[in-house]
C-alpha cells in the first residue's frame, strides 16, 4: 500500500476541499442553529457533484464504495488498485473538514447508497442510480446488536410486507428511499436478515418523529414505522435465498464499506479542529518547531503533537481498510479497527482542542465547540466503539458471535 494520496485522486480531493472551505463552512453555523431546516444550498452543490462524478468509476461519494469489479476492463488489470472506496474516503475527509452534518444531509450521498453499492445486483444498481438512500437498521431495544432485528418481511406474491419500527435513521425524512433491514424468518436467526429498498411515499411507511440531537443538526434523524408496508420483491437487495451456512455475512458486508466512510468523517472533523487550534495557538505565541526535542516544547505544543500523531494513525488505518475493499480483500477486521480508532480519536481531538483554545474554544465565535458536538456520533453510529472492539476480538481469536459476546 502506497501511503501518499494517489495522483489520480488529487484533483477530486482538492475539489472536495474547496467545496468544504467555500461552500460548507460559511453556512455551517446557520444550519447548526436551525435544526431540521433543510439546507437548500445543497441542491445546487449536489447537482455540481453529480456533474463532476458523472462517468467516473472513482467518483467521490457513497455510491462509489463497493467491492464489486468495476467492469470488464478491470478483469485484465494486474496488481493493486486504488478505486472507489479509497476515493470516497478521501473526499469524505475533506467534506467533513467543512461540516459533517451538511455532508450527511447531501442528496444522493446517504449511507444507504453505500449499502446499495455493496450488495445490489447489476439491475438494481441501474434502477436505483441517482436515488438518495438512507439506511434503517436500529430499532427500539435493538441498538448495536444488528442480529436482534425484529422488523419482519413476509413474502406475498410479488411483494414483501414489512412490519416494524426503525429509529435514528439519518436523512430518513428527506431521502428518496430507505434501505431497511428486516428478517424473513425469525426462527432462522441472523441468516434470514435481508435489506430492502423502500421508496419514499410507499403506503405503510410513516416518519413518526425527528430527533433533537447534540450535533450534526443539519442532518435530519428520523424514526420510521412500517405497517403492512408492501415492497416489490425486486427491491430486496442481492440474493433472496436464505443461506444458513453463510449466515449474516451477506448483509454485514455493507458495514465493510460504510465503516471506513464513517471513520473518514471522523478524520475530517478532527483535522478541522487540529488546523484551527494550531492557528489559534500560533497567534498566542506557540512556535511548533518539530526539529526541537519534545521536552523543550510547551505543554500546548506537546499536546497538539500527540493529537496529530493519533490523527495520523487513524487516517492510515482508514485508508488501509478502504484500499483493501478496492482490492476485494476481506476487510471486516480492518474496517472495525479503523472505525474504532477514528471515532475515539475524533472525540479526544475535538474536546482537547476546545481545552487548548480556552474560552475561544467554548464559545460560538469559533466552530471548535460545534465540531466537538458533531464528532460524538461518529463513535456511535454504524456500530459503537464497544461493538467494533468486540468484532476485532472475534476476528483475532477466530471466534463466532455466539462464542464471544
N, C-alpha and C positions, 0 to 999 in steps of 0.2 A: 504493500500500500504506500503510495506516494503522499507525503504529508502536506505538500503545498496544494493550493487550490488549482485544479486542472485549468489549463489555459482556456479551453472552450467554454468554461463556466464563468469566466471573469467578467464578461460583458453583462450576463444576466445578473451576476452578483452586484455589479456596480449600479445597474438599473434599479435593482431592489433597494439598495442603499439610498439612492436619490429619491425614490418614492417615499421611503421611510422618513427621510430628513425634510423633504419639501412638501409632502402631502399629508403624512400621518401625524408627525409631531405637532404641526400647527393646530390641528383640531383635536388633539389628544385630551386636553383638559376639558374642552367643550362637551365631549360625549361621556367623559367620566362623571361630570356633574348632571348630565341629562340621561340618567339610566332609563333604558327601554326605548329611547328615541332612536329611530333608525338613521344611521349616518348616510344621508343621501349622496354625499360626496363620493362614496364608494362605488356607486353605479357607474360613473364615468371611469373611475380607476379600474374597475373590473373589466370594462369594455377595452380599455387600453392594454391591460394584461392579456386578455384573450387574443388581441391582435399580435402582441409580442410573441405569444406562445404558440400561435397557430402553425400547425405542421411540424412542430419541433418535438422529437421524441424525448428531448432532455429539457422540457419546459419546467419552469419554476412553479410548483404548485402541487396540491394534494393529489390531483389526478395522475401525476406522473410517478407516484410512488407505487411500484409494483415489482414483483419478482419474475413476472412473465417475460418471455422473449419479446423483444421489441419488433421483430418482423423477420422475414426471410433473410434479409441482409445480415442479421446477427448470427445466423447459423454458421456462416463462414468466418465469423470474427474469432480471432485467436487471442489468448492471453486475457488480461484483466480488462474490466470495463468500468468506466465512470459514467453512470447513467442517471435515470430519472430520480431515484431515491436520493443520491448524493446532491444533485442539483436542487431538488426540493428542499432539502435540509439547509443548504447554503442560502437559498432565497428566504426561507422562513427565519433564519437567524437575523438577516438584515432587516426584514419587515418588522420583527419583534423588537429590534433596536429602536424602531419607531414607535409602535404601540401594539401590544399583544391583543388587547380587546378588539381593536379595529381589524387586525388580521383575522381573528376568529369570526368577525362579522362580514368578512369579504365574500361576496357572492361567488358561488361555484368553487370555493376552496374549503368546504367543510370536511370534517373528519370522515363523514360518510362517503365522500368522494374517494378518499384513500381506501376505504373498505371495498368500494365497487372496483377500484383498480386492482385490489389484491385478489379478489375471489370470483368476480363476474366472468361469465363466458364471453366469447367474442361478440355474439349477437347482443348481449346485454350491454357490453361496453359501447357499442354503436348507438343503441337505443337510449342510453342514459347519458350520452355525451352532451355536455352543456348543462346538465341538471345540477342544481345546487343541493347537495345531500347532507343532512345532519345524521348523527348516529345515536341511536337509543338503545342503551344496554342496561343501565342501572334501574333498579326497581325499589320500592319501599321494602325494607327488610332484606334487600339483596344488593349489597354495595360492591365490595371488591371481589366477592366470590361469584364470578360470572356464570359458573356452572349451576348456581342455585336459581336460575331464572324460572319464573312461574308463568309468564305470558305464554299462552298456548296458540298454536296454529293448527287448525283442523281442516283436512282436505275435504272439499265439497265440489265435485266435478272439476271444472277448470279454474277453480279458485281455492284459496285458503282463507279460513275465517279466523281472525285474530281477536283474542280477548285478553286484557290485562292492562297494566299501568306502567309507564316509564317516567322517571324523574331525572332532573339535571341534564336535559337534552340541550346541548349547545346549538344555538340557531334553530331550535325546534319550532319556533313560531314563524320564522322568516323563510326558512329553506323551502325549496320546491318539492323536496321529498325527504323522507326519514328512513334510514336503514335500521330496521327493527330486529332485534334478536328474540326469537321465540322457540319454544320446544314443540316438536311434532308428537312426542310421546314421553310424558314424564317418567314412565316406568323404565325407560331405556337410559335415563340419566343424560350425561354430557353429550353422548353421541347423537342425540336427537335434536340438538340445538342448531338452528339454521338462521340465516339472516334474510330479511325480506325488504324490498324497496316499496315503501308505502307513499304514494304521491299525495301532495297537499290537496285537500278538498275531498279525499276519499270518504264516503259516508261511514260513520262509525269511529273515525279518528277525530278526537277533540283536544285542543290545547286547553287545559284546565286552569293553569296559572303561570305567571312569570315570577321567577325568584329574584329577590333583592339580595345583592351579593357584596362581599368585601372588596373584590376587584373585578377586572375585565368587564366593567359596567357597560361598555359599548356593545358587548355581545349579549344577546338575549339567551336566557337559560330557562327552558320550559318544562312543565310537567304535561304529559300527554296520556290520555286514556284511549283504550281500544275496546269498543263494544260491538261485537258481531261485525267487525270490520272486514269486508270482503276484498281480498287482494288477488289479482291474477296469478295463477300458478307460475307463469313465466317470469314473475318478479322475485321468485326465490333465487337468490344468488348462488351460482355454482351448481353443485350436484345435489339433487333432491333425495338421493338414496341415503339411508342411514347405515353408516359403516361402523359397527360396534368395535371393530379392531382398530380403526383409525381414531375413533372416539371424537374428542372435542377439537382435535388438531386442525381440521379443515377451517373451522370458523376462527380459531385462535390465530391463524396465520395473519389475519387482519392486524393484530397487535404488533406483529413483527415489522410492519410498515409504519403504523401510526405512532408507536412509542418513540422511535428516533425523531419523528416530526415534533412531538411534544418536548423531547429533550432539546431539540433545536430552538424551540420557542424559549425555553429556559436559558439557553446560551445567549440568545439575543437580548433579553431583558437584563440579564446580568452584565452583559457588555455595555449596555446603555448606562447602567449605574456606575460601573468602573470608569468609563470615559468621563462622565460628568463629575464624579468625585475627584478624579485626577485634576481636572480643570480648576475646581474649587480649591483644592489643596495647593496647587501651584500658585494660585492667586494669593494664598495665605503664606507663601514662602517656602514650601517644600521643593526640594531640588530634583528628586527622582533620578539619581545618578547610579545606574546599575553597575558601574565599574567599582564603586566603593563597597567595602565589606559591610555585610548586613548589620553588624554590631555598631557601626558608625551612623546608621540611618536613624531617623526619628521614629517614634512609635507609629505615627500615622503612615510614614513611608513604608516601614516594615510590614505593617498590616496590609497595605494595598498590594505589596509584593506577594504576600502569601495568598491573598484573594485571587490575584492574577494567575498564580500557579495552579490553584484549584480550578479556576475557569478553563485554563488551557487543557488540563487533564480531562475535564468533562467534554470539552469541544472535540478532542481527538477520539474519545470513546464514542461520541455520537456519530462522527464521520465514519468511523470503522463499522458501526452497525449498519449504516446506510450503504456503505461500499459493499459489504457482504451481501446485502439484499440485491444490489445491482448485479452481483456476480453469482446470484442464485445459490448462495451458500446458506446453510442453516444458521440463523442469527437470533434465535429466540433468547438465548442467554445474553448475547451481546446487546440486544435491544433493551432488555430489562436492566442490564448493568448501566447502559447509557442513560436510561430514564431515571434510575435511582440516583446516580451520581449528579446528573444535571439538575434534577429537581431539588436535591438537597443543597447543591452549590448555589443555585439561584436564590433560594431562601436566605442562605447565610450571607451571600454577597450583598443583596439589596438591603438587608437590615443593617449590616455592618457599615455600609456606605452612608446610611442615614446617621449612624453614630459618629462616623468620621466627619460628616458635614455639620454636625451640631444643629443649631436652631434652623439653619437653612434647609437641612435635610428633612426636618419635621414639618416645615410649613409648606403651603401650597404655591409659594413663589417658584419652587423647584418641582420637577417631576419625580424626584427621588422617592418621596413617600408613596406616590402612586405606583411606581414600579415595584416597591416592596409589597403593596397590596395585591398587585397583579400576579406576582411571582408565586404566591402561596398555592394557587390552584394547580400550578404546573407540577407540584409534588404530590398532587392528589388524583386528578382525573387521568384516565387511561391506565389505571392501576396505581394504588398508593405506594409510598416508599416501602412499607412493610411487605406488600404483596410482591413487589419487584425483588426484594431480598429473598423471599421465600422461593420464587421461581429460579433465581440464580442458585440457591442451595440445592434445589431438586436436580438441576442440570449438572452441577458439580458432583453430587453424590450418586447420581443415577437413580433417583427415587421418583416414584409416581406421585400424583397429587393425593392419592389415598394413603400412601406410605408416609408422606411427610406433609403434615397440615400446619 
